[in-house]
Amino acid sequence: MPTVSNEAWIVQLMLVPKSVRPWVRNLTIRRARPADDETDIEFALHDDSPMSSWVRRAEQGDPAGIFDVGTAYRLPEHAQGQLLVGDGTALPAILSILDATPSSLATEVCLEVAAAADIRSVEAPAGVRVHWFSRDGEDVRPGTLALDAVRRASLPSGRFHTWVAGESRLATAVRRHLVNDRGVPKQDISFFGYWRLGRSAPA
Ligand SMILES: Cc1cc2nc3c(=O)[nH]c(=O)nc-3n(C[C@H](O)[C@H](O)[C@H](O)COP(=O)(O)OP(=O)(O)OC[C@H]3O[C@@H](n4cnc5c(N)ncnc54)[C@H](O)[C@@H]3O)c2cc1C
Protein backbone atom coordinates (compact mmCIF):
# COMPACT_ATOMS: atom_id res chain seq x y z
CA MET A 1 0.00 0.00 0.00
CA PRO A 2 1.14 3.58 -0.54
CA THR A 3 2.43 5.13 2.68
CA VAL A 4 2.45 8.87 1.92
CA SER A 5 -0.61 10.96 2.76
CA ASN A 6 -0.24 13.46 -0.07
CA GLU A 7 -0.51 13.60 -3.86
CA ALA A 8 2.68 11.52 -4.23
CA TRP A 9 0.74 8.35 -3.35
CA ILE A 10 0.01 7.70 -7.00
CA VAL A 11 3.71 7.80 -7.92
CA GLN A 12 4.47 5.41 -5.09
CA LEU A 13 1.72 3.08 -6.29
CA MET A 14 2.88 3.10 -9.91
CA LEU A 15 6.40 2.12 -8.81
CA VAL A 16 5.03 -1.13 -7.39
CA PRO A 17 5.41 -3.96 -9.98
CA LYS A 18 2.04 -4.65 -11.63
CA SER A 19 2.04 -8.30 -10.55
CA VAL A 20 1.82 -7.30 -6.87
CA ARG A 21 0.21 -3.85 -7.16
CA PRO A 22 -2.94 -3.58 -5.01
CA TRP A 23 -6.21 -2.22 -6.40
CA VAL A 24 -6.57 1.31 -5.05
CA ARG A 25 -9.69 3.44 -5.27
CA ASN A 26 -10.53 6.90 -3.87
CA LEU A 27 -13.46 6.86 -1.47
CA THR A 28 -15.01 9.26 1.00
CA ILE A 29 -15.22 8.82 4.73
CA ARG A 30 -18.96 9.32 5.22
CA ARG A 31 -18.72 9.02 9.00
CA ALA A 32 -15.97 7.97 11.38
CA ARG A 33 -16.30 6.64 14.92
CA PRO A 34 -12.68 6.35 16.06
CA ALA A 35 -13.69 5.24 19.56
CA ASP A 36 -15.36 2.18 18.03
CA ASP A 37 -12.74 1.68 15.29
CA GLU A 38 -15.52 2.15 12.74
CA THR A 39 -15.73 4.04 9.46
CA ASP A 40 -18.70 4.27 7.10
CA ILE A 41 -18.02 4.20 3.36
CA GLU A 42 -20.69 4.22 0.65
CA PHE A 43 -19.86 2.57 -2.67
CA ALA A 44 -21.68 3.56 -5.86
CA LEU A 45 -21.81 0.09 -7.41
CA HIS A 46 -21.85 -0.27 -11.18
CA ASP A 47 -21.17 -3.05 -13.65
CA ASP A 48 -18.38 -5.53 -12.84
CA SER A 49 -15.68 -3.00 -12.08
CA PRO A 50 -12.82 -3.97 -9.70
CA MET A 51 -14.38 -1.95 -6.86
CA SER A 52 -17.95 -3.14 -7.43
CA SER A 53 -16.89 -6.80 -7.74
CA TRP A 54 -14.78 -6.56 -4.58
CA VAL A 55 -17.66 -4.99 -2.63
CA ARG A 56 -20.13 -7.65 -3.82
CA ARG A 57 -17.91 -10.55 -2.75
CA ALA A 58 -16.44 -8.94 0.41
CA GLU A 59 -17.14 -10.73 3.66
CA GLN A 60 -16.72 -9.76 7.26
CA GLY A 61 -13.06 -10.14 8.19
CA ASP A 62 -11.64 -9.66 4.67
CA PRO A 63 -8.58 -7.40 4.74
CA ALA A 64 -8.56 -3.94 3.12
CA GLY A 65 -5.92 -1.24 3.44
CA ILE A 66 -6.86 2.38 4.00
CA PHE A 67 -4.65 5.40 3.64
CA ASP A 68 -5.85 8.93 4.14
CA VAL A 69 -5.16 11.68 1.63
CA GLY A 70 -6.79 14.07 4.03
CA THR A 71 -8.99 16.36 1.95
CA ALA A 72 -11.78 18.23 3.70
CA TYR A 73 -14.42 20.78 2.71
CA ARG A 74 -14.09 24.26 4.10
CA LEU A 75 -16.73 26.87 3.31
CA PRO A 76 -15.11 30.25 2.62
CA GLU A 77 -15.99 32.78 5.34
CA HIS A 78 -17.58 35.24 2.89
CA ALA A 79 -20.04 32.68 1.47
CA GLN A 80 -23.70 33.47 2.15
CA GLY A 81 -24.92 30.32 0.44
CA GLN A 82 -23.88 27.00 -1.07
CA LEU A 83 -24.56 25.11 -4.28
CA LEU A 84 -23.68 21.41 -4.04
CA VAL A 85 -23.80 19.26 -7.16
CA GLY A 86 -22.84 15.64 -7.68
CA ASP A 87 -23.59 12.12 -8.85
CA GLY A 88 -23.75 8.92 -6.79
CA THR A 89 -20.00 8.94 -6.14
CA ALA A 90 -20.27 12.41 -4.56
CA LEU A 91 -23.33 11.53 -2.48
CA PRO A 92 -21.31 10.58 0.66
CA ALA A 93 -19.31 13.81 0.44
CA ILE A 94 -22.42 15.96 -0.05
CA LEU A 95 -24.22 14.28 2.86
CA SER A 96 -21.17 14.92 5.06
CA ILE A 97 -21.12 18.57 4.00
CA LEU A 98 -24.81 18.85 4.89
CA ASP A 99 -24.10 17.34 8.33
CA ALA A 100 -21.90 20.37 9.01
CA THR A 101 -24.09 23.00 7.31
CA PRO A 102 -25.64 25.64 9.60
CA SER A 103 -29.40 26.16 9.13
CA SER A 104 -28.78 29.84 8.37
CA LEU A 105 -26.93 28.97 5.16
CA ALA A 106 -29.12 28.87 2.02
CA THR A 107 -28.08 25.67 0.26
CA GLU A 108 -29.24 24.22 -3.05
CA VAL A 109 -28.31 20.59 -3.72
CA CYS A 110 -28.56 18.83 -7.10
CA LEU A 111 -27.94 15.11 -6.79
CA GLU A 112 -28.07 12.68 -9.69
CA VAL A 113 -28.26 8.95 -9.00
CA ALA A 114 -28.36 5.91 -11.27
CA ALA A 115 -31.71 4.58 -10.06
CA ALA A 116 -34.77 5.93 -8.28
CA ALA A 117 -34.12 3.35 -5.55
CA ASP A 118 -30.97 5.33 -4.62
CA ILE A 119 -33.03 8.38 -3.64
CA ARG A 120 -33.37 8.71 0.12
CA SER A 121 -34.76 11.17 2.59
CA VAL A 122 -32.08 13.48 3.91
CA GLU A 123 -32.05 15.01 7.35
CA ALA A 124 -30.86 18.49 6.53
CA PRO A 125 -30.99 21.92 8.18
CA ALA A 126 -33.89 24.27 7.39
CA GLY A 127 -32.06 26.28 4.71
CA VAL A 128 -31.24 23.23 2.58
CA ARG A 129 -33.21 22.24 -0.54
CA VAL A 130 -32.32 18.88 -2.06
CA HIS A 131 -33.28 18.12 -5.67
CA TRP A 132 -32.91 14.49 -6.78
CA PHE A 133 -32.60 13.26 -10.35
CA SER A 134 -32.51 9.63 -11.38
CA ARG A 135 -31.28 8.24 -14.71
CA ASP A 136 -33.60 5.22 -14.35
CA GLY A 137 -34.30 3.96 -17.85
CA GLU A 138 -32.80 7.03 -19.54
CA ASP A 139 -29.91 6.42 -21.89
CA VAL A 140 -27.97 9.56 -20.99
CA ARG A 141 -24.37 10.15 -19.98
CA PRO A 142 -23.99 10.20 -16.16
CA GLY A 143 -24.08 13.79 -14.97
CA THR A 144 -26.38 15.08 -17.71
CA LEU A 145 -29.45 15.44 -15.47
CA ALA A 146 -27.57 17.25 -12.70
CA LEU A 147 -25.97 19.59 -15.23
CA ASP A 148 -29.36 20.40 -16.82
CA ALA A 149 -30.76 21.06 -13.33
CA VAL A 150 -28.00 23.56 -12.58
CA ARG A 151 -28.64 25.28 -15.91
CA ARG A 152 -32.32 25.72 -14.91
CA ALA A 153 -31.72 26.49 -11.22
CA SER A 154 -32.30 29.77 -9.48
CA LEU A 155 -29.05 30.22 -7.65
CA PRO A 156 -28.65 31.26 -4.00
CA SER A 157 -28.67 35.04 -3.64
CA GLY A 158 -25.56 36.93 -2.56
CA ARG A 159 -22.07 35.44 -2.84
CA PHE A 160 -22.24 31.66 -2.67
CA HIS A 161 -19.78 28.78 -2.87
CA THR A 162 -20.20 25.92 -5.33
CA TRP A 163 -18.84 22.43 -4.74
CA VAL A 164 -19.29 19.98 -7.59
CA ALA A 165 -17.94 16.45 -7.99
CA GLY A 166 -18.67 13.31 -9.97
CA GLU A 167 -18.10 12.23 -13.57
CA SER A 168 -15.43 14.58 -14.82
CA ARG A 169 -17.53 16.21 -17.55
CA LEU A 170 -20.20 17.10 -14.97
CA ALA A 171 -17.62 18.89 -12.84
CA THR A 172 -16.05 20.86 -15.68
CA ALA A 173 -19.37 21.66 -17.43
CA VAL A 174 -21.00 22.99 -14.24
CA ARG A 175 -17.99 25.23 -13.65
CA ARG A 176 -17.99 26.44 -17.26
CA HIS A 177 -21.72 27.22 -17.13
CA LEU A 178 -21.50 29.12 -13.83
CA VAL A 179 -18.50 31.16 -14.93
CA ASN A 180 -19.52 31.87 -18.53
CA ASP A 181 -23.31 32.11 -18.30
CA ARG A 182 -23.95 33.19 -14.70
CA GLY A 183 -20.93 35.36 -14.01
CA VAL A 184 -19.81 33.38 -10.95
CA PRO A 185 -16.17 34.13 -9.97
CA LYS A 186 -13.88 31.13 -10.63
CA GLN A 187 -12.53 31.26 -7.10
CA ASP A 188 -16.04 30.59 -5.74
CA ILE A 189 -16.16 27.13 -7.33
CA SER A 190 -14.50 23.92 -6.15
CA PHE A 191 -14.76 21.19 -8.81
CA PHE A 192 -13.53 17.61 -8.81
CA GLY A 193 -13.61 14.89 -11.47
CA TYR A 194 -14.14 11.83 -9.28
CA TRP A 195 -14.16 9.44 -12.25
CA ARG A 196 -14.04 9.57 -16.02
CA LEU A 197 -16.45 7.73 -18.29
CA GLY A 198 -14.61 4.93 -20.13
CA ARG A 199 -11.43 5.28 -18.04
CA SER A 200 -10.39 3.07 -15.16
CA ALA A 201 -8.95 4.62 -11.99
CA PRO A 202 -6.32 5.55 -11.05
CA ALA A 203 -6.14 7.67 -14.22
C1 LIG B 1 -11.78 12.21 -3.74
C2 LIG B 1 -12.69 11.12 -4.29
C3 LIG B 1 -13.69 10.60 -3.49
C4 LIG B 1 -14.55 9.59 -3.98
N1 LIG B 1 -15.50 9.07 -3.16
C5 LIG B 1 -16.29 8.04 -3.59
C6 LIG B 1 -17.24 7.41 -2.71
O1 LIG B 1 -17.37 7.76 -1.54
N2 LIG B 1 -18.00 6.37 -3.21
C7 LIG B 1 -17.85 5.94 -4.52
O2 LIG B 1 -18.56 4.99 -4.92
N3 LIG B 1 -16.96 6.49 -5.36
C8 LIG B 1 -16.17 7.53 -4.93
N4 LIG B 1 -15.24 8.08 -5.77
C9 LIG B 1 -15.22 7.64 -7.16
C10 LIG B 1 -14.50 6.28 -7.37
O3 LIG B 1 -13.17 6.37 -6.90
C11 LIG B 1 -14.53 5.95 -8.89
O4 LIG B 1 -15.86 5.82 -9.34
C12 LIG B 1 -13.73 4.71 -9.24
O5 LIG B 1 -13.45 4.78 -10.63
C13 LIG B 1 -14.44 3.40 -8.95
O6 LIG B 1 -13.61 2.32 -9.31
P1 LIG B 1 -14.16 1.04 -10.08
O7 LIG B 1 -13.22 -0.07 -9.79
O8 LIG B 1 -15.62 0.86 -9.77
O9 LIG B 1 -14.13 1.43 -11.62
P2 LIG B 1 -12.82 1.74 -12.59
O10 LIG B 1 -11.99 0.49 -12.64
O11 LIG B 1 -12.17 2.96 -12.07
O12 LIG B 1 -13.54 2.01 -13.95
C14 LIG B 1 -14.12 0.95 -14.73
C15 LIG B 1 -15.18 1.56 -15.65
O13 LIG B 1 -16.28 2.00 -14.84
C16 LIG B 1 -16.58 3.37 -15.08
N5 LIG B 1 -17.02 3.95 -13.79
C17 LIG B 1 -16.27 4.31 -12.73
N6 LIG B 1 -17.06 4.77 -11.74
C18 LIG B 1 -18.34 4.69 -12.20
C19 LIG B 1 -19.62 5.00 -11.63
N7 LIG B 1 -19.77 5.48 -10.37
N8 LIG B 1 -20.74 4.78 -12.38
C20 LIG B 1 -20.65 4.29 -13.65
N9 LIG B 1 -19.45 3.97 -14.24
C21 LIG B 1 -18.32 4.17 -13.50
C22 LIG B 1 -15.26 3.96 -15.62
O14 LIG B 1 -15.53 5.05 -16.47
C23 LIG B 1 -14.69 2.79 -16.42
O15 LIG B 1 -15.25 2.73 -17.71
C24 LIG B 1 -14.39 9.10 -5.31
C25 LIG B 1 -13.35 9.62 -6.12
C26 LIG B 1 -12.53 10.64 -5.62
C27 LIG B 1 -11.41 11.17 -6.50
The ligand as a Gaussian input file, in Angstrom:
#p B3LYP/6-31G(d) Opt

LIG

0 1
 C      -11.779000      12.210000      -3.739000
 C      -12.694000      11.124000      -4.287000
 C      -13.687000      10.595000      -3.491000
 C      -14.553000       9.591000      -3.980000
 N      -15.504000       9.068000      -3.160000
 C      -16.290000       8.036000      -3.590000
 C      -17.237000       7.408000      -2.706000
 O      -17.369000       7.763000      -1.542000
 N      -17.997000       6.372000      -3.213000
 C      -17.852000       5.941000      -4.521000
 O      -18.556000       4.991000      -4.917000
 N      -16.956000       6.493000      -5.360000
 C      -16.167000       7.528000      -4.932000
 N      -15.244000       8.084000      -5.769000
 C      -15.218000       7.641000      -7.162000
 C      -14.502000       6.283000      -7.374000
 O      -13.167000       6.366000      -6.901000
 C      -14.529000       5.951000      -8.887000
 O      -15.860000       5.823000      -9.338000
 C      -13.729000       4.713000      -9.242000
 O      -13.448000       4.775000     -10.634000
 C      -14.439000       3.400000      -8.951000
 O      -13.606000       2.322000      -9.312000
 P      -14.163000       1.035000     -10.076000
 O      -13.220000      -0.073000      -9.787000
 O      -15.617000       0.863000      -9.767000
 O      -14.129000       1.432000     -11.623000
 P      -12.822000       1.743000     -12.589000
 O      -11.988000       0.492000     -12.640000
 O      -12.166000       2.960000     -12.072000
 O      -13.540000       2.009000     -13.947000
 C      -14.121000       0.948000     -14.735000
 C      -15.184000       1.565000     -15.655000
 O      -16.281000       1.996000     -14.836000
 C      -16.577000       3.368000     -15.079000
 N      -17.018000       3.955000     -13.792000
 C      -16.275000       4.315000     -12.730000
 N      -17.065000       4.767000     -11.736000
 C      -18.344000       4.691000     -12.196000
 C      -19.623000       4.999000     -11.631000
 N      -19.772000       5.475000     -10.369000
 N      -20.737000       4.782000     -12.380000
 C      -20.647000       4.294000     -13.650000
 N      -19.453000       3.974000     -14.237000
 C      -18.318000       4.165000     -13.504000
 C      -15.264000       3.960000     -15.623000
 O      -15.532000       5.051000     -16.466000
 C      -14.693000       2.786000     -16.415000
 O      -15.253000       2.727000     -17.709000
 C      -14.389000       9.096000      -5.307000
 C      -13.348000       9.623000      -6.121000
 C      -12.526000      10.635000      -5.617000
 C      -11.408000      11.167000      -6.498000

